[in-house]
Amino acid sequence: MTERGRHFRGTYDTALRELEADVARLGRLCGDLIHRSVDALVRQDPEQARAVIAADDDADRLHLEVERQVARAIATQQPVATDLRELLSILVISLDLERMADHAEAVGRAVLRLGRGPLPASVGDIVQMEQVIQRMLSDALQSFAGRDAVLAEAVARQDDVVDALRSRVVGDLLTAMREDPGATPRAVDLILVAQHLERAADHITNVAERVVYIATGQLRELNV
């Protein structure tokens, strides 16, 4: 490799490490927002729900910073095909993570609508959904850091657990609405919470798909 080539490689590697650090930071933020939104639901804490809603702006800013860095790297580093695949995948991963924050914000808004009052037993399944999502996200970020396609595929399989829990929540709440129509408004909001968490898990599966693509060059749907 020529001196010029080594310079470009070294500059690209530095830019890549900065991008990886920002993706990890964004992932941790979004996981924290998901956790805090569900915790606000369980504790019926409107102040925490409002804090989650406000913090969505932080996730937006981090995603935009990743987007700027990717654009700058493409414009200045002349990436080869594998590097370009990596950069574009990082941009997609960042977008999926940012959308997780959007779902956390939506859960926070549902918490505000619900206010205080008795919570059904199905909230326990919602809490379990959030716990699985945290494991998925942690493993997805680890698989990204290590370019580990095997771990990424395992992340996607965990999505089935979230889907099953979401179905149980919806079924239980539909039954509750049939038995007590007065419970409908609160039940609908709780169904929306479960749906937002299920979508958050889908975004983590998308992250896993991009990790597989970075690692193997194969872009395919996981857990179909």
Disulfide bonds with the S-S distance in Angstrom:
none
